[in-house]
Amino acid sequence: NLDSRLQHVVAAAALHLPGGTLTPWQESFCTAEVVDIYLRGRHGDVAAAGAILARALLWREQHQAILSGRRTPRWQGDLRLLAQGSGGHPVAYLCFRHQPLAPSTADALDHAAAVLEAAVQSMRGDVQTLDAVIDCHGFRIMSNLDPRPLVGLLEMVKQPYRDRLRAVMIVDAPLGFEPLWRLISGILPEATRKKIRFSTSDQVPSQLQELDGSAAAAAVERVLKENRDHTGPGALPRSLPSEMNLMTPEAVVKAPAAHVRHALRQRRCCLCCSRRAGANVQGGGEMTSVDAHSPLLLRRPALRGSFEKKRCE
């Protein structure tokens, strides 16, 4: 159902694709709303719009298994869709407290792609954008020395998820975040940089209430507080890549014992060095971060004992 102008953009994109044609999967992406984003991004230049659309189509073909749900990502941290604003905009949330000590670049990008795709699929009506809250609480420089995950995420935002960000709030950014911000500023276009604001955990709820209403603001305020309470495991994701459809904030999904055992096997270091990091849990679309002091472990003597036996060598 594309008008002739948008059809010309898709035809221009096909010239850059193998065989000069789109696969059925690629065709399903080319809705009028999506193609128009690329045409507007090149100010009506059909050939230029086709070139950047082709890059997005190639990327989607390479990542079809993740985007279609055929393959579950190896979740890296807690990035997920947390709420849906009163206007229909999804709200994504990430906290560095739950970032693995040694993140995998490929797995981190699969995780981000699954969340962004879930956000787009959840959009209804005229809504075409999402809001994001990046919580820097627990930020560790040593876990962010490799720029490849961030560069890959920024490339996603520039092409396959072009113009999908409405607002980004970076919360409680420490001094050590400055090198990452310089990298971000150098890659993102000015129009996207203007959508990013630095804020504090005290300011974010009121700012988000103006954007997305009281329910979304309350959900974000809750996880901000939980992640700053170090007497417990923090605001662990209740499901991934999205928990927007869960009925109540109090309904916590507990990971099966098999998931906990998998998390223990994935540890790359000793207990003493891994207490601060969330474990990577694969499977079932759910994740629990296994913390040395997690109530989940304290309720399971056998698992607690397996932790206590592991020591630094």
TILOVEX-121530 format. One record per residue (C-alpha): x, y, z; residue in three letters; residue number from 1. Coordinates in nm, 4 decimals. Layout:
// TILOVEX-121530
pt px: X, py: Y, pz: Z, residu: ALA, num: NUM
...
This chain:
// TILOVEX-121530
pt px: 0.0000, py: 0.0000, pz: 0.0000, residu: ASN, num: 1
pt px: 0.2825, py: 0.2393, pz: -0.0839, residu: LEU, num: 2
pt px: 0.2272, py: 0.5454, pz: -0.2984, residu: ASP, num: 3
pt px: 0.4445, py: 0.5871, pz: -0.6077, residu: SER, num: 4
pt px: 0.6977, py: 0.8070, pz: -0.4295, residu: ARG, num: 5
pt px: 0.7596, py: 0.5480, pz: -0.1565, residu: LEU, num: 6
pt px: 0.7642, py: 0.2660, pz: -0.4116, residu: GLN, num: 7
pt px: 1.0502, py: 0.4458, pz: -0.5842, residu: HIS, num: 8
pt px: 1.2423, py: 0.4522, pz: -0.2552, residu: VAL, num: 9
pt px: 1.1981, py: 0.0764, pz: -0.2130, residu: VAL, num: 10
pt px: 1.3033, py: 0.0204, pz: -0.5748, residu: ALA, num: 11
pt px: 1.6137, py: 0.2325, pz: -0.5141, residu: ALA, num: 12
pt px: 1.6921, py: 0.0248, pz: -0.2062, residu: ALA, num: 13
pt px: 1.6596, py: -0.2999, pz: -0.4049, residu: ALA, num: 14
pt px: 1.9449, py: -0.1876, pz: -0.6292, residu: LEU, num: 15
pt px: 2.1786, py: -0.2192, pz: -0.3284, residu: HIS, num: 16
pt px: 2.0571, py: -0.5654, pz: -0.2247, residu: LEU, num: 17
pt px: 2.1800, py: -0.9080, pz: -0.3395, residu: PRO, num: 18
pt px: 1.9931, py: -1.0092, pz: -0.6536, residu: GLY, num: 19
pt px: 1.8358, py: -0.6644, pz: -0.6774, residu: GLY, num: 20
pt px: 1.5235, py: -0.7712, pz: -0.4908, residu: THR, num: 21
pt px: 1.3769, py: -0.7815, pz: -0.1404, residu: LEU, num: 22
pt px: 1.3094, py: -1.1004, pz: 0.0525, residu: THR, num: 23
pt px: 0.9599, py: -1.1466, pz: 0.2015, residu: PRO, num: 24
pt px: 1.1062, py: -1.0613, pz: 0.5441, residu: TRP, num: 25
pt px: 1.2498, py: -0.7364, pz: 0.4097, residu: GLN, num: 26
pt px: 0.9255, py: -0.6500, pz: 0.2312, residu: GLU, num: 27
pt px: 0.7316, py: -0.6830, pz: 0.5564, residu: SER, num: 28
pt px: 0.9485, py: -0.4069, pz: 0.7044, residu: PHE, num: 29
pt px: 0.8712, py: -0.1605, pz: 0.4253, residu: CYS, num: 30
pt px: 0.5436, py: -0.0142, pz: 0.5475, residu: THR, num: 31
pt px: 0.4443, py: 0.3345, pz: 0.4408, residu: ALA, num: 32
pt px: 0.5350, py: 0.4730, pz: 0.7838, residu: GLU, num: 33
pt px: 0.8812, py: 0.3141, pz: 0.7804, residu: VAL, num: 34
pt px: 0.9761, py: 0.4068, pz: 0.4244, residu: VAL, num: 35
pt px: 0.8614, py: 0.7633, pz: 0.4847, residu: ASP, num: 36
pt px: 1.1063, py: 0.7867, pz: 0.7780, residu: ILE, num: 37
pt px: 1.3948, py: 0.7172, pz: 0.5416, residu: TYR, num: 38
pt px: 1.2659, py: 0.9544, pz: 0.2752, residu: LEU, num: 39
pt px: 1.2311, py: 1.2347, pz: 0.5299, residu: ARG, num: 40
pt px: 1.5761, py: 1.1510, pz: 0.6616, residu: GLY, num: 41
pt px: 1.7208, py: 1.2377, pz: 0.3202, residu: ARG, num: 42
pt px: 1.4943, py: 1.5388, pz: 0.2624, residu: HIS, num: 43
pt px: 1.3032, py: 1.3807, pz: -0.0261, residu: GLY, num: 44
pt px: 1.6080, py: 1.2487, pz: -0.2152, residu: ASP, num: 45
pt px: 1.4796, py: 0.9114, pz: -0.3396, residu: VAL, num: 46
pt px: 1.8193, py: 0.7643, pz: -0.4319, residu: ALA, num: 47
pt px: 1.9796, py: 0.8636, pz: -0.1009, residu: ALA, num: 48
pt px: 1.6784, py: 0.7370, pz: 0.0947, residu: ALA, num: 49
pt px: 1.6987, py: 0.4065, pz: -0.0895, residu: GLY, num: 50
pt px: 2.0664, py: 0.3711, pz: 0.0014, residu: ALA, num: 51
pt px: 2.0114, py: 0.4056, pz: 0.3763, residu: ILE, num: 52
pt px: 1.6966, py: 0.1919, pz: 0.3629, residu: LEU, num: 53
pt px: 1.9038, py: -0.0808, pz: 0.1967, residu: ALA, num: 54
pt px: 2.1520, py: -0.0730, pz: 0.4847, residu: ARG, num: 55
pt px: 1.8669, py: -0.1221, pz: 0.7301, residu: ALA, num: 56
pt px: 1.7220, py: -0.4075, pz: 0.5217, residu: LEU, num: 57
pt px: 2.0589, py: -0.5859, pz: 0.5050, residu: LEU, num: 58
pt px: 2.0964, py: -0.5532, pz: 0.8818, residu: TRP, num: 59
pt px: 1.7477, py: -0.6914, pz: 0.9418, residu: ARG, num: 60
pt px: 1.8158, py: -0.9876, pz: 0.7148, residu: GLU, num: 61
pt px: 2.1333, py: -1.0679, pz: 0.9103, residu: GLN, num: 62
pt px: 1.9485, py: -1.0465, pz: 1.2424, residu: HIS, num: 63
pt px: 1.6188, py: -1.2053, pz: 1.1361, residu: GLN, num: 64
pt px: 1.6407, py: -1.4914, pz: 1.3873, residu: ALA, num: 65
pt px: 1.6606, py: -1.2506, pz: 1.6826, residu: ILE, num: 66
pt px: 1.4087, py: -0.9989, pz: 1.5490, residu: LEU, num: 67
pt px: 1.1517, py: -1.2635, pz: 1.4583, residu: SER, num: 68
pt px: 1.1836, py: -1.4405, pz: 1.7920, residu: GLY, num: 69
pt px: 1.3200, py: -1.7649, pz: 1.6443, residu: ARG, num: 70
pt px: 1.6307, py: -1.7299, pz: 1.8601, residu: ARG, num: 71
pt px: 1.6389, py: -1.6008, pz: 2.2170, residu: THR, num: 72
pt px: 1.9270, py: -1.3635, pz: 2.2948, residu: PRO, num: 73
pt px: 2.1777, py: -1.4406, pz: 2.5670, residu: ARG, num: 74
pt px: 2.0533, py: -1.1556, pz: 2.7822, residu: TRP, num: 75
pt px: 2.3206, py: -0.9090, pz: 2.8949, residu: GLN, num: 76
pt px: 2.2006, py: -0.7003, pz: 3.1875, residu: GLY, num: 77
pt px: 1.8552, py: -0.5560, pz: 3.2479, residu: ASP, num: 78
pt px: 1.7684, py: -0.3494, pz: 2.9395, residu: LEU, num: 79
pt px: 1.3958, py: -0.3945, pz: 2.8766, residu: ARG, num: 80
pt px: 1.0702, py: -0.2173, pz: 2.8026, residu: LEU, num: 81
pt px: 0.9479, py: -0.1136, pz: 3.1435, residu: LEU, num: 82
pt px: 0.6229, py: 0.0720, pz: 3.0764, residu: ALA, num: 83
pt px: 0.4011, py: 0.2276, pz: 2.8123, residu: GLN, num: 84
pt px: 0.3269, py: 0.5957, pz: 2.8403, residu: GLY, num: 85
pt px: -0.0197, py: 0.7429, pz: 2.8455, residu: SER, num: 86
pt px: 0.0268, py: 0.8492, pz: 2.4833, residu: GLY, num: 87
pt px: 0.1354, py: 0.5005, pz: 2.3769, residu: GLY, num: 88
pt px: 0.5118, py: 0.5543, pz: 2.3711, residu: HIS, num: 89
pt px: 0.7127, py: 0.2567, pz: 2.5070, residu: PRO, num: 90
pt px: 0.9593, py: 0.3420, pz: 2.7854, residu: VAL, num: 91
pt px: 1.2867, py: 0.1465, pz: 2.7878, residu: ALA, num: 92
pt px: 1.5068, py: 0.1232, pz: 3.0968, residu: TYR, num: 93
pt px: 1.8646, py: 0.0136, pz: 3.1586, residu: LEU, num: 94
pt px: 2.0709, py: 0.0233, pz: 3.4789, residu: CYS, num: 95
pt px: 2.4483, py: -0.0252, pz: 3.4818, residu: PHE, num: 96
pt px: 2.4205, py: -0.1974, pz: 3.8182, residu: ARG, num: 97
pt px: 2.3136, py: -0.5130, pz: 3.6363, residu: HIS, num: 98
pt px: 2.5706, py: -0.4978, pz: 3.3560, residu: GLN, num: 99
pt px: 2.7894, py: -0.8125, pz: 3.3390, residu: PRO, num: 100
pt px: 3.1524, py: -0.7671, pz: 3.4393, residu: LEU, num: 101
pt px: 3.2695, py: -0.8699, pz: 3.0924, residu: ALA, num: 102
pt px: 2.9851, py: -0.8078, pz: 2.8457, residu: PRO, num: 103
pt px: 2.9797, py: -0.9961, pz: 2.5172, residu: SER, num: 104
pt px: 2.9564, py: -0.7548, pz: 2.2231, residu: THR, num: 105
pt px: 2.7515, py: -0.9880, pz: 2.0032, residu: ALA, num: 106
pt px: 2.5161, py: -1.0853, pz: 2.2853, residu: ASP, num: 107
pt px: 2.4731, py: -0.7245, pz: 2.4008, residu: ALA, num: 108
pt px: 2.3761, py: -0.6174, pz: 2.0486, residu: LEU, num: 109
pt px: 2.1328, py: -0.9102, pz: 2.0139, residu: ASP, num: 110
pt px: 1.9767, py: -0.8061, pz: 2.3457, residu: HIS, num: 111
pt px: 1.9416, py: -0.4434, pz: 2.2357, residu: ALA, num: 112
pt px: 1.7978, py: -0.5453, pz: 1.8975, residu: ALA, num: 113
pt px: 1.5324, py: -0.7631, pz: 2.0644, residu: ALA, num: 114
pt px: 1.4274, py: -0.4761, pz: 2.2920, residu: VAL, num: 115
pt px: 1.4136, py: -0.2176, pz: 2.0116, residu: LEU, num: 116
pt px: 1.2155, py: -0.4539, pz: 1.7906, residu: GLU, num: 117
pt px: 0.9722, py: -0.5249, pz: 2.0759, residu: ALA, num: 118
pt px: 0.9307, py: -0.1494, pz: 2.1210, residu: ALA, num: 119
pt px: 0.8455, py: -0.0947, pz: 1.7543, residu: VAL, num: 120
pt px: 0.6042, py: -0.3882, pz: 1.7510, residu: GLN, num: 121
pt px: 0.4240, py: -0.2473, pz: 2.0561, residu: SER, num: 122
pt px: 0.3583, py: 0.0904, pz: 1.8921, residu: MET, num: 123
pt px: -0.0002, py: 0.1568, pz: 1.7908, residu: ARG, num: 124
pt px: -0.1789, py: 0.4265, pz: 1.5946, residu: GLY, num: 125
pt px: 0.0312, py: 0.7314, pz: 1.5205, residu: ASP, num: 126
pt px: 0.3017, py: 0.6480, pz: 1.7758, residu: VAL, num: 127
pt px: 0.6379, py: 0.5971, pz: 1.6055, residu: GLN, num: 128
pt px: 0.8894, py: 0.6659, pz: 1.8841, residu: THR, num: 129
pt px: 0.9990, py: 0.5463, pz: 2.2271, residu: LEU, num: 130
pt px: 1.1552, py: 0.7044, pz: 2.5348, residu: ASP, num: 131
pt px: 1.4578, py: 0.5625, pz: 2.7154, residu: ALA, num: 132
pt px: 1.6008, py: 0.5962, pz: 3.0659, residu: VAL, num: 133
pt px: 1.9696, py: 0.5058, pz: 3.1061, residu: ILE, num: 134
pt px: 2.0453, py: 0.4729, pz: 3.4758, residu: ASP, num: 135
pt px: 2.4189, py: 0.5118, pz: 3.5419, residu: CYS, num: 136
pt px: 2.3959, py: 0.3853, pz: 3.9007, residu: HIS, num: 137
pt px: 2.6599, py: 0.1135, pz: 3.9368, residu: GLY, num: 138
pt px: 2.8556, py: 0.2267, pz: 3.6295, residu: PHE, num: 139
pt px: 3.1983, py: 0.0595, pz: 3.6074, residu: ARG, num: 140
pt px: 3.4654, py: 0.1955, pz: 3.3746, residu: ILE, num: 141
pt px: 3.6359, py: -0.1440, pz: 3.3474, residu: MET, num: 142
pt px: 3.3206, py: -0.3022, pz: 3.2039, residu: SER, num: 143
pt px: 3.2907, py: -0.0315, pz: 2.9379, residu: ASN, num: 144
pt px: 3.6422, py: -0.0056, pz: 2.7960, residu: LEU, num: 145
pt px: 3.5413, py: -0.1910, pz: 2.4785, residu: ASP, num: 146
pt px: 3.3536, py: 0.0607, pz: 2.2591, residu: PRO, num: 147
pt px: 3.2081, py: -0.1984, pz: 2.0203, residu: ARG, num: 148
pt px: 2.8768, py: -0.2610, pz: 2.2027, residu: PRO, num: 149
pt px: 2.8059, py: 0.1114, pz: 2.2247, residu: LEU, num: 150
pt px: 2.9100, py: 0.1777, pz: 1.8641, residu: VAL, num: 151
pt px: 2.6901, py: -0.1090, pz: 1.7459, residu: GLY, num: 152
pt px: 2.3929, py: 0.0234, pz: 1.9435, residu: LEU, num: 153
pt px: 2.4396, py: 0.3732, pz: 1.8028, residu: LEU, num: 154
pt px: 2.4525, py: 0.2311, pz: 1.4505, residu: GLU, num: 155
pt px: 2.1206, py: 0.0561, pz: 1.5194, residu: MET, num: 156
pt px: 1.9684, py: 0.3865, pz: 1.6241, residu: VAL, num: 157
pt px: 2.1064, py: 0.5580, pz: 1.3140, residu: LYS, num: 158
pt px: 1.9805, py: 0.3090, pz: 1.0544, residu: GLN, num: 159
pt px: 1.7488, py: 0.0131, pz: 1.1266, residu: PRO, num: 160
pt px: 1.5756, py: 0.2056, pz: 1.4081, residu: TYR, num: 161
pt px: 1.6123, py: 0.5469, pz: 1.2568, residu: ARG, num: 162
pt px: 1.4098, py: 0.8279, pz: 1.4178, residu: ASP, num: 163
pt px: 1.2641, py: 0.5909, pz: 1.6776, residu: ARG, num: 164
pt px: 1.3932, py: 0.7840, pz: 1.9795, residu: LEU, num: 165
pt px: 1.1770, py: 1.0618, pz: 2.1171, residu: ARG, num: 166
pt px: 1.3667, py: 1.1338, pz: 2.4403, residu: ALA, num: 167
pt px: 1.6613, py: 0.9797, pz: 2.6273, residu: VAL, num: 168
pt px: 1.7343, py: 1.0531, pz: 2.9938, residu: MET, num: 169
pt px: 2.0818, py: 0.9729, pz: 3.1269, residu: ILE, num: 170
pt px: 2.0499, py: 0.9501, pz: 3.5043, residu: VAL, num: 171
pt px: 2.3182, py: 1.0188, pz: 3.7671, residu: ASP, num: 172
pt px: 2.6051, py: 1.0048, pz: 3.5196, residu: ALA, num: 173
pt px: 2.9417, py: 0.9870, pz: 3.7022, residu: PRO, num: 174
pt px: 3.2631, py: 1.1513, pz: 3.5855, residu: LEU, num: 175
pt px: 3.3753, py: 0.8201, pz: 3.4376, residu: GLY, num: 176
pt px: 3.0851, py: 0.8336, pz: 3.1916, residu: PHE, num: 177
pt px: 3.2421, py: 1.1288, pz: 3.0083, residu: GLU, num: 178
pt px: 3.4506, py: 0.9189, pz: 2.7610, residu: PRO, num: 179
pt px: 3.1361, py: 0.7308, pz: 2.6571, residu: LEU, num: 180
pt px: 2.9498, py: 1.0573, pz: 2.6112, residu: TRP, num: 181
pt px: 3.2276, py: 1.1896, pz: 2.3868, residu: ARG, num: 182
pt px: 3.1957, py: 0.8750, pz: 2.1759, residu: LEU, num: 183
pt px: 2.8174, py: 0.9103, pz: 2.1613, residu: ILE, num: 184
pt px: 2.8415, py: 1.2765, pz: 2.0648, residu: SER, num: 185
pt px: 3.0835, py: 1.1966, pz: 1.7849, residu: GLY, num: 186
pt px: 2.8622, py: 0.9311, pz: 1.6251, residu: ILE, num: 187
pt px: 2.5058, py: 1.0550, pz: 1.6629, residu: LEU, num: 188
pt px: 2.3742, py: 1.3351, pz: 1.4411, residu: PRO, num: 189
pt px: 2.2917, py: 1.6654, pz: 1.6080, residu: GLU, num: 190
pt px: 1.9166, py: 1.6098, pz: 1.5808, residu: ALA, num: 191
pt px: 1.9463, py: 1.2902, pz: 1.7859, residu: THR, num: 192
pt px: 2.1883, py: 1.4427, pz: 2.0390, residu: ARG, num: 193
pt px: 1.9315, py: 1.7117, pz: 2.1131, residu: LYS, num: 194
pt px: 1.6902, py: 1.4405, pz: 2.2309, residu: LYS, num: 195
pt px: 1.9317, py: 1.3379, pz: 2.5093, residu: ILE, num: 196
pt px: 1.9233, py: 1.5069, pz: 2.8479, residu: ARG, num: 197
pt px: 2.1217, py: 1.4512, pz: 3.1666, residu: PHE, num: 198
pt px: 1.9182, py: 1.4244, pz: 3.4827, residu: SER, num: 199
pt px: 1.9180, py: 1.2914, pz: 3.8375, residu: THR, num: 200
pt px: 1.7164, py: 1.0149, pz: 3.9992, residu: SER, num: 201
pt px: 1.5207, py: 1.2805, pz: 4.1909, residu: ASP, num: 202
pt px: 1.4286, py: 1.4745, pz: 3.8770, residu: GLN, num: 203
pt px: 1.3433, py: 1.1915, pz: 3.6377, residu: VAL, num: 204
pt px: 0.9981, py: 1.0951, pz: 3.7754, residu: PRO, num: 205
pt px: 0.8551, py: 1.4454, pz: 3.7321, residu: SER, num: 206
pt px: 1.0204, py: 1.4850, pz: 3.3908, residu: GLN, num: 207
pt px: 0.8858, py: 1.1509, pz: 3.2749, residu: LEU, num: 208
pt px: 0.5396, py: 1.2310, pz: 3.4069, residu: GLN, num: 209
pt px: 0.5247, py: 1.5260, pz: 3.1679, residu: GLU, num: 210
pt px: 0.6208, py: 1.2986, pz: 2.8769, residu: LEU, num: 211
pt px: 0.4439, py: 0.9722, pz: 2.9536, residu: ASP, num: 212
pt px: 0.2010, py: 1.0210, pz: 3.2394, residu: GLY, num: 213
pt px: 0.1878, py: 0.9144, pz: 3.6019, residu: SER, num: 214
pt px: 0.1834, py: 0.5344, pz: 3.5555, residu: ALA, num: 215
pt px: 0.5057, py: 0.5245, pz: 3.3513, residu: ALA, num: 216
pt px: 0.6690, py: 0.7744, pz: 3.5881, residu: ALA, num: 217
pt px: 0.5752, py: 0.5605, pz: 3.8884, residu: ALA, num: 218
pt px: 0.7195, py: 0.2469, pz: 3.7254, residu: ALA, num: 219
pt px: 1.0517, py: 0.4187, pz: 3.6586, residu: VAL, num: 220
pt px: 1.0618, py: 0.5742, pz: 4.0052, residu: GLU, num: 221
pt px: 1.0112, py: 0.2297, pz: 4.1573, residu: ARG, num: 222
pt px: 1.3052, py: 0.0690, pz: 3.9757, residu: VAL, num: 223
pt px: 1.5298, py: 0.3699, pz: 4.0401, residu: LEU, num: 224
pt px: 1.4725, py: 0.3272, pz: 4.4128, residu: LYS, num: 225
pt px: 1.5102, py: -0.0506, pz: 4.4090, residu: GLU, num: 226
pt px: 1.8373, py: -0.0337, pz: 4.2207, residu: ASN, num: 227
pt px: 1.9763, py: 0.2046, pz: 4.4832, residu: ARG, num: 228
pt px: 1.8822, py: -0.0266, pz: 4.7670, residu: ASP, num: 229
pt px: 2.1850, py: -0.2510, pz: 4.8105, residu: HIS, num: 230
pt px: 2.0268, py: -0.4610, pz: 5.0821, residu: THR, num: 231
pt px: 1.8619, py: -0.6592, pz: 4.8037, residu: GLY, num: 232
pt px: 1.9280, py: -0.7639, pz: 4.4419, residu: PRO, num: 233
pt px: 1.7843, py: -0.4460, pz: 4.2908, residu: GLY, num: 234
pt px: 1.5077, py: -0.4107, pz: 4.0339, residu: ALA, num: 235
pt px: 1.5573, py: -0.7323, pz: 3.8411, residu: LEU, num: 236
pt px: 1.3680, py: -0.7676, pz: 3.5104, residu: PRO, num: 237
pt px: 1.0486, py: -0.9663, pz: 3.5489, residu: ARG, num: 238
pt px: 1.0585, py: -1.0649, pz: 3.1824, residu: SER, num: 239
pt px: 1.2654, py: -0.9817, pz: 2.8773, residu: LEU, num: 240
pt px: 1.2603, py: -0.8080, pz: 2.6380, residu: PRO, num: 241
pt px: 0.9482, py: -0.6425, pz: 2.7793, residu: SER, num: 242
pt px: 0.7466, py: -0.6353, pz: 3.0984, residu: GLU, num: 243
pt px: 0.4894, py: -0.3837, pz: 2.9781, residu: MET, num: 244
pt px: 0.2092, py: -0.6376, pz: 2.9749, residu: ASN, num: 245
pt px: 0.2583, py: -0.7673, pz: 3.3286, residu: LEU, num: 246
pt px: -0.0387, py: -0.6902, pz: 3.5451, residu: MET, num: 247
pt px: 0.1188, py: -0.5379, pz: 3.8568, residu: THR, num: 248
pt px: 0.4650, py: -0.4217, pz: 3.9629, residu: PRO, num: 249
pt px: 0.4474, py: -0.6568, pz: 4.2612, residu: GLU, num: 250
pt px: 0.4116, py: -0.9726, pz: 4.0480, residu: ALA, num: 251
pt px: 0.7726, py: -1.0932, pz: 4.0429, residu: VAL, num: 252
pt px: 0.8596, py: -1.3775, pz: 3.8084, residu: VAL, num: 253
pt px: 1.0963, py: -1.6134, pz: 3.9897, residu: LYS, num: 254
pt px: 1.3526, py: -1.7934, pz: 3.7779, residu: ALA, num: 255
pt px: 1.3318, py: -2.1721, pz: 3.7732, residu: PRO, num: 256
pt px: 1.6153, py: -2.3595, pz: 3.9404, residu: ALA, num: 257
pt px: 1.7457, py: -2.4595, pz: 3.5957, residu: ALA, num: 258
pt px: 1.7906, py: -2.0930, pz: 3.5079, residu: HIS, num: 259
pt px: 1.9803, py: -2.0330, pz: 3.8302, residu: VAL, num: 260
pt px: 2.2092, py: -2.3303, pz: 3.7612, residu: ARG, num: 261
pt px: 2.2728, py: -2.1963, pz: 3.4113, residu: HIS, num: 262
pt px: 2.3628, py: -1.8591, pz: 3.5583, residu: ALA, num: 263
pt px: 2.6126, py: -2.0199, pz: 3.7942, residu: LEU, num: 264
pt px: 2.7786, py: -2.2018, pz: 3.5049, residu: ARG, num: 265
pt px: 2.8104, py: -1.8740, pz: 3.3149, residu: GLN, num: 266
pt px: 3.0204, py: -1.7096, pz: 3.5855, residu: ARG, num: 267
pt px: 3.3569, py: -1.6038, pz: 3.4478, residu: ARG, num: 268
pt px: 3.5151, py: -1.5202, pz: 3.7800, residu: CYS, num: 269
pt px: 3.5087, py: -1.6089, pz: 4.1476, residu: CYS, num: 270
pt px: 3.2351, py: -1.5163, pz: 4.3919, residu: LEU, num: 271
pt px: 3.4348, py: -1.2329, pz: 4.5444, residu: CYS, num: 272
pt px: 3.4774, py: -1.0652, pz: 4.2071, residu: CYS, num: 273
pt px: 3.1258, py: -1.1286, pz: 4.0799, residu: SER, num: 274
pt px: 2.8993, py: -1.0141, pz: 4.3596, residu: ARG, num: 275
pt px: 2.8357, py: -0.6821, pz: 4.1916, residu: ARG, num: 276
pt px: 2.7372, py: -0.8155, pz: 3.8506, residu: ALA, num: 277
pt px: 2.4159, py: -0.9706, pz: 3.7217, residu: GLY, num: 278
pt px: 2.4489, py: -1.3128, pz: 3.5668, residu: ALA, num: 279
pt px: 2.3570, py: -1.3830, pz: 3.2060, residu: ASN, num: 280
pt px: 2.0568, py: -1.6122, pz: 3.1892, residu: VAL, num: 281
pt px: 1.9439, py: -1.7623, pz: 2.8629, residu: GLN, num: 282
pt px: 1.6072, py: -1.9019, pz: 2.7672, residu: GLY, num: 283
pt px: 1.2378, py: -1.8549, pz: 2.8209, residu: GLY, num: 284
pt px: 1.2351, py: -1.4796, pz: 2.7651, residu: GLY, num: 285
pt px: 1.2949, py: -1.4274, pz: 3.1376, residu: GLU, num: 286
pt px: 1.6001, py: -1.3346, pz: 3.3389, residu: MET, num: 287
pt px: 1.7022, py: -1.3276, pz: 3.7006, residu: THR, num: 288
pt px: 2.0252, py: -1.1668, pz: 3.8148, residu: SER, num: 289
pt px: 2.2025, py: -1.3992, pz: 4.0556, residu: VAL, num: 290
pt px: 2.3611, py: -1.1917, pz: 4.3297, residu: ASP, num: 291
pt px: 2.5699, py: -1.3400, pz: 4.6093, residu: ALA, num: 292
pt px: 2.3284, py: -1.1909, pz: 4.8609, residu: HIS, num: 293
pt px: 2.0108, py: -1.2506, pz: 4.6613, residu: SER, num: 294
pt px: 1.7099, py: -1.3647, pz: 4.8668, residu: PRO, num: 295
pt px: 1.6561, py: -1.6255, pz: 4.5954, residu: LEU, num: 296
pt px: 1.9856, py: -1.7901, pz: 4.6929, residu: LEU, num: 297
pt px: 1.9347, py: -1.7423, pz: 5.0635, residu: LEU, num: 298
pt px: 1.6102, py: -1.9369, pz: 5.0329, residu: ARG, num: 299
pt px: 1.7933, py: -2.2250, pz: 4.8626, residu: ARG, num: 300
pt px: 2.0545, py: -2.3783, pz: 5.0995, residu: PRO, num: 301
pt px: 2.2060, py: -2.6029, pz: 4.8319, residu: ALA, num: 302
pt px: 2.2682, py: -2.3103, pz: 4.5980, residu: LEU, num: 303
pt px: 2.3942, py: -2.0946, pz: 4.8816, residu: ARG, num: 304
pt px: 2.6435, py: -2.3658, pz: 4.9701, residu: GLY, num: 305
pt px: 2.7713, py: -2.3826, pz: 4.6125, residu: SER, num: 306
pt px: 2.8444, py: -2.0113, pz: 4.6304, residu: PHE, num: 307
pt px: 3.0160, py: -2.0358, pz: 4.9679, residu: GLU, num: 308
pt px: 3.2541, py: -2.3061, pz: 4.8427, residu: LYS, num: 309
pt px: 3.3837, py: -2.0848, pz: 4.5615, residu: LYS, num: 310
pt px: 3.6739, py: -1.8674, pz: 4.6686, residu: ARG, num: 311
pt px: 3.9478, py: -1.6576, pz: 4.5106, residu: CYS, num: 312
pt px: 4.2548, py: -1.8582, pz: 4.4234, residu: GLU, num: 313
